[in-house]
Amino acid sequence: MDLDGTLTDARTCWQGSDIGWVQYYSVRDGEAILRMTARGLPVVPVSANTTRSACERMQLLGLPTKWLGTEDKPSAVIDISRTYDIPLNRICYVGDGLGDCAVFTMVGLACAVSDAHPEALRQAHFVTKARGGARVLEEIEQLIFHANP
């Protein structure tokens, strides 16, 4: 999954030099991520974002941070596929921007948030009802586990 605009509402806020740039994350998305990982589903962030808030949020959720700071999302997703031994056609990727479109063409289930870039909406297999940062992962969790209880 992408972070900015997917797990967040795509806004940033400068909190001063001691803290840096911050974003707001949904607690409910965090809970959904914890439930998914508890069921053995790898949840992996892929983002150019390297802010302290993004890194700490992912670490608190027990998610890998190896693919934060990546500018080449398709290569990162290929690396994730190999690392977790999951074929690309079995990967669900959630994103919102133009940079996610190349990944959308590679994976089995491409999900865009409802307020995604128009091209991402066009290329997605599924569009969430939720906007970025507003319980997107909770909605995806329901989609995955309701279809596969």
Secondary structure, DSSP 8 states (H G I E B T S, - for coil): ---TTTTS-S--EE--TTT-EE----HHHHHHHHHHHHTT------BS---HHHHHHHHHTT---TTBT-S-HHHHHHHHHHHHT--GGG-EEEE-SHHHHHHHTTSSEEEE-TTS-HHHHHH-SEE-SS-TTSSHHHHHHHHHHHH--
